[in-house]
Amino acid sequence: MSDPPDTTPKAALPGHEVIQGYLKTLDSSPGVYRMLDAQARVLYVGKARNLRARVSNYARPAGHSPRIARMISMTASMMFLTTRTETEALLLEQNLIKQLKPKFNVLLRDDKSFPNILVTADHDFPQIKKHRGAKKEKGAYYGPFASAGAVNRTLNQLQRVFLLRDCSNAMFDSRTRPCLQYQIKRCSAPCVGKISTEAYRQSVRDAETFLTGKTTDIQARLAAEMGAASEAMEFERAAALRDRIKALTQVQTAQGINPQSVAEADIIALHMDSGQACVQVFFIRANQNWGNKDYYPRVGPDVDAAEVLEAFVGQFYDTREPPRQLILSNEIENPDLMAEALTGKLGRKVELLVPKRGEKAELIDSALRNARESLARKMAETATQAKLMRGVAEAFDLKAPPERIEVYDNSHIQGAFAVGAMIVAGPEGFLKNQYRKFNIRGDALTPGDDFGMMKEVLTRRFKRLIKEDPERSEGHWPDLLLIDGGAGQVSAVREIMEAHGVGDIPMVGVAKGIDRDAGKEEFYRTGKQPFALRHNDPVLYFIQRMRDEAHRFAIGTHRAKRAKSVGATPLDDVPGVGAARKRALLAHFGSAKAVARANLSDLKAVEGVSGALAEKIYDFFHERG
């Protein structure tokens, strides 16, 4: 008689044995591998020149750092993708890290685009302005600048020196007399003929020369013109030229770092301390400092500088155009490979340098000093924030300090342009990349129904959370909700939460107290008496800051929606009519009403409007009656 079948559940294999099982099917191709846990969540993304050799390292049962050993122990499966070259593997690895945000990878958390200065090329009198995003508009782009503030300062300086207009084409065309910019000597008023086309174009050329770093040439020419004007007894013009030379000198002085031997480079310096990292980036273009920015990538306690800096460079330039040189504070793991990848992206040679002496080393020293000071400030702020989180937990009887607090607010004008807003705070402060706005869609809502708006916002928010992260394991679920309101709002929100099966999330209503004065707030929780915090309690100030930030974000979103609606026209609803054709139609006919009344032949006469599109526009307005 045979033994009965063994029905006891099999224990999961240790991570290194799981990994060992994949070695039989792997070859020596380059590629990318993913390590996944038991819930198929990506733990780590890596690249390899030789997949079999790299993965075999993880199959060893010992000899790993604590971070890697923990990652291996959590690995339940792996995924592989082979590539033709190791360069392709590098690019794919960085792209997947940014998409998947694996737990054990170094991760760059700030991925905003950088602004540029644009000198337009679609007008006889070009406009100079700030530009962010895709470079679709015709003209010359200069950048990137580290921040909007750096662009604004440079634009301000350029207007003082070169008197270029910053107004839109529509405003330019509608002017009948000079604006305030002319009065304060920031524009030459080409809109009303105060300067000739050729003289204005010379100013544009001078500005572009300045933006390419050739300031000496401009100063020499302006000085010569000033001397000639003085000899011709044109003292007013000579004084104006003198003021421009003085302003140009001040611009050069204010820029601080102006390296002579570095024309185009990003200076990238890394400082690490106590398991945290700061990367400082200086943008050098045309031998000028165009600002700096600090980043705080997510790193582990036992990650070395070479790995952190390589991960930063790969992710930073995944969606950005690299300069000709990257001047680094540390060597990275695969400098030749990274240079090859960035060269392919840019279409011209990109160098990676780690200088030991000279001006480049001085630039690195300056960036390192900034990184060190920035990380010290960040760590001090984090310690203060952690103390505040402990205070919040104590004030509201939470089991542990919250990792994520969500604050909700609504904004509208008598129900019109209604929006909901959610802001997020955590141990590192306000998490602005986690903020969300909600356009209120409820057609059946009574105008001004704040309860109804809040119900729609929370329903949409938690339906999505339940769908995307039902296990509450991705870090997107709040540990505390703050609602603007008293007992009525708290009761209504509690019903909404319980209806969606998430009534276990702690929630507090924040209501203005006596005379609606800040500092006298009362806090409401389900089934408990309202209470107030001490007048000088830091936790009270923190809650006020969060509430005010939610209100600011809601008001800003509401105003943006209202402004967009004010600028809307029926042309926005015509299929095939984008921003450029809309401008062309309005410029040709003067108004949307005139477009609606136009006959087919007149529509076809508009530049950029094809016969087929003209028929679409004509049918759109005439079918609607």
Secondary structure, 3 states (H helix, E strand, C coil): CCCCCCCCCCCCCCHHHHHHHHHHHCCCCCEEEEEECCCCCEEEEEEECCHHHHHHHHCCCCCCCHHHHHHHHHCCEEEEEECCCHHHHHHHHHHHHHHHCCCCCCECCCCCCCCEEEEECCCCCCCEEEECCCCCCCEEEECCCCCHHHHHHHHHHHHHHHCCCCCCHHHHHHCCCCCHHHHCCCCCCHHHCCCCHHHHHHHHHHHHHHHCCCHHHHHHHHHHHHHHHHHCCCHHHHHHHHHHHHHHHHHHHHCCCCCCCCCEEEEEEEEEECCEEEEEEEEEECCEEEEEEEECCECCCCCCHHHHHHHHHHHHCCCCCCCCEEEECCCCCCHHHHHHHHHHHHCCCCEEECCCCHHHHHHHHHHHHHHHHHHHHHHHHHHHHHHHHHHHHHHCCCCCCCCCEEEEEEEEECCEEEEEEEEEEECCEECHHHCEEEECCCCCCCCCCHHHHHHHHHHHHHHHHHHHCCCCCCCCCCCEEEEECCHHHHHHHHHHHHHCCCCCCCEEEEECCHHHCCCCCEEECCCCCCECCCCCCHHHHHHHHHHHHHHHHHHHHHHHHHHHHHCCCHHHHCCCCCHHHHHHHHHHHCCHHHHHHCCHHHHHCCCCCCHHHHHHHHHHHHHCC
